[in-house]
Amino acid sequence: MTGEWRKRVVADAATHHGEPCIRGTRIPVTTIVASLADGMTPDEIIAEYPQLEREDVLAALAYAADVLREQALLPFPLETT
């Protein structure tokens, strides 16, 4: 799916303030990735947003992975107890 996300993820200033969304929807990539991080399965996300397809969920993940590859991440302190 690497690179293929470009067919499904768009950022348009007129849609959802330019936040990357799945093409033809107002569903932000961040919503999909956060839902996965919260433990939802792709099928559960699709049930919640029936206009999505499994490939949309995979495209959101591929987009997030590409963004992280391009960003210089700074280390952050780990919590200690």
ChimeraX attribute file (.defattr): number of C-alpha atoms within 10 A of each C-alpha:
attribute: neighborCount
match mode: 1-to-1
recipient: residues
	/A:1	12
	/A:2	12
	/A:3	10
	/A:4	13
	/A:5	21
	/A:6	15
	/A:7	11
	/A:8	18
	/A:9	23
	/A:10	19
	/A:11	16
	/A:12	13
	/A:13	10
	/A:14	8
	/A:15	16
	/A:16	14
	/A:17	10
	/A:18	12
	/A:19	18
	/A:20	21
	/A:21	23
	/A:22	25
	/A:23	17
	/A:24	12
	/A:25	14
	/A:26	13
	/A:27	19
	/A:28	20
	/A:29	23
	/A:30	15
	/A:31	13
	/A:32	24
	/A:33	18
	/A:34	11
	/A:35	15
	/A:36	16
	/A:37	10
	/A:38	9
	/A:39	9
	/A:40	14
	/A:41	13
	/A:42	19
	/A:43	14
	/A:44	13
	/A:45	19
	/A:46	17
	/A:47	12
	/A:48	10
	/A:49	13
	/A:50	10
	/A:51	12
	/A:52	19
	/A:53	16
	/A:54	11
	/A:55	14
	/A:56	22
	/A:57	23
	/A:58	19
	/A:59	24
	/A:60	25
	/A:61	20
	/A:62	19
	/A:63	23
	/A:64	15
	/A:65	12
	/A:66	14
	/A:67	11
	/A:68	11
	/A:69	10
	/A:70	8
	/A:71	8
	/A:72	8
	/A:73	8
	/A:74	6
	/A:75	6
	/A:76	6
	/A:77	6
	/A:78	6
	/A:79	5
	/A:80	4
	/A:81	3
